[in-house]
Amino acid sequence: MEDGEDESSSLIFIVCGVAILYIALVKSERSHPNLRHITSSANQGYILSFLDALRALFQGPALVQKGYEKHRVNLFKLATLQRWLVIVAGTQYIEELRKASEDDLAPIDAASQPDMSRYLLRHHTTPNMQQESFLTRHITQNLPFLTLDIKDELVAATTDSSVLSSASEDWKEICGRDLVVPLTARVVDRIFFGRKFARNKRYSQLSLNSMIKGLDFKRALFLAFLPTSFGNFLSWFSRSRQDEQQIQKILTAYIREEKENVSINDVNHKPRDVLFQVIHNVIVGGMTGVESTLLSLNSTAKHTLALAFGHILYDLATNSTDTGFMRQEIKDLVAREGWSKNALDKMYIADSFIKESMRMNGIFTLPTIRKAVQPFTFSDGTTIPQNTFIAVPATARHYDDTLYPSAGTFDRLRFSSSHEKGVHHHCSTSRTGSVQYNLTTSTTEYLPWGIGQHACPGRFFAAIVLKTMLAHVVLHYEVKFEDRKRPPNIIVDMNCFPDLEAKIFIKRSKGEGNGGIGRT
Ligand code: HEM
């Protein structure tokens, strides 16, 4: 009996100790600059705001939305576990944030992210910013050459996928993840590491495993709950990180070996996959440590593209009754111009569909977060103290009826009609739509890519990959949900993910036998 009492009092002691330590850690991270002059979207006091912060873990987008509805043209603050965030809701504030120099408002890295779960996507870590921008620039500049590779890999991945290759003209139930993840992994790996790696069984299995583990949302929620420093530390031991370390070893060995075999002239004539270009820079420019930047970018690309494509696929399955126009547009353009970047650029209906999907189901509720390096004063006189984190509420703005009429309705042609209005020569062979309406154009109203100097540099590549994948599915398959209703999204902190475990029905389009894959 006494032993039992001892045990329970030790347990109480440990639980209290851990709770105190946790609160101390979180409190130390939440010690914030003086923001009393900024209205809170909910509670101001420490204890109540702490409860709001806990709620934000599960209902982050809804809390931002509520604050936005109250303070649409202003700014307000929102409690998160790590710190207060100042949300700039009004257009003028966002415009001023966009124009601010980095000496005033700087981008932040994952280590100081208010939204720890974003670490899952590693979308803001920059092991080496210079190398990262060199690699993304290389991909963007080579997009006209890479487009065919993307399509080629998609066709090969479709043939290798048991789910897709066995699809017939009868509906078949599959798990969303089984379609989304393998296709995205193969396409991104092909562009980063070339055909040899993308088709290598050992490599592609490792790549797939690390991606599936990386998309484990329960882990993300767990990380979001932890103080940032502890979460960062723990993520080093994750299983996806271990797979990535193995991949890194394979890559390092490959680069070392190729360095010996490849002559500089060779590389100059083969600028396609990113790895080849990296080898060139290792030889000519003496670039070092590039493997980890390459892997981090590759992982960023795979995760964000898989999640965005998941949302697009689910929107297609929910709005599948009238894909006829989109299919016809794709067929006509491909018949005329082949699978070229030019043809993809002119697929306005597909462009609009993806743009609308990202408007309504963007993965980042707060895509742009900046830190005030020094006190920052907006033109209305509101001053943000040094070390304050400022964020742009993309999703709330995307659902604002004054910015988007009937904002709550999925209108697949919303942006293609804008395109048609902006088109200079609307004849079937030379369509030159205005860039203003493109999927990749970032404005104070359209924010999935963030805004300003640090808006996503991978978005041109992302747009081509997403459009090729959508076009491929629309041409060869039909998809639907049993009751035509999208499964609810999964909310992790300020992120909004498609439920990749959800079931979706798929069948091959009429007249598309196995041999049809890749014909158009
Ligand atoms: C649908 C897919 C994607 C979405 C929604 C997305 C979104 C974003 C957002 C919101 C940011 C932060 C922007 C800001 O701070 O204002 C960002 C940054 C970044 N993204 Fe993406 N992204 C996607 C795909 C990609 C891909 C495929 C790549 C690489 C090939 C990439 C590379 C980067 C890099 C390097 C940054 C950091 C830029 C900087 O700090 O200067 N992204 N992205």
Residues whose N, C-alpha, C, O or C-beta is under 5 A from the ligand:
A	BS01	HEM	P107 H123 E132 L297 A301 T304 L305 A308 F364 P367 T368 I369 P448 W449 G450 I451 Q453 H454 A455 C456 P457 G458 A462
